[in-house]
Amino acid sequence: MGGESKDGEGKEAGGNEPLVVAEPEITEVNLDPLGDEFILVACDGLFDVFSSSDAVAFVRDRLIQLQGDPATVAGMLSNEAINVRRSRDNVSILIVVLRPFWRGP
């Protein structure tokens, strides 16, 4: 399939190391209800072309511009990663708004 040959164990033909490794990068943090505004969860395809701080700034700016619309902002971020910055990996994005910070105090 697609020129790639795998055995039943998900390894390359010839017994080499697996092509895909399912080792997620996990961090546990406590949320600050007064300071935290949203959660951005994304796969490595996004972070291949965005730093964490650039992705957060992109999301925050667009949420303010659109007065909160996480689905649209996720689409905008995905488009930027794939079509502008040319990510070569899959790009999956989830934005969870914790509070409507764009409305001000």
Buried (B, 14 or more C-beta within 10 A) or exposed (E): EEEEEEEEEEBEEEEEEEEEEEEEEEEEEEEEEEEEBBBBEBBEBBBBBBEEEEBBEBBBEBBBEEEBBBEEBBEBBBEBBBEEBEBEBEBEBEBEBEEEBBEEE
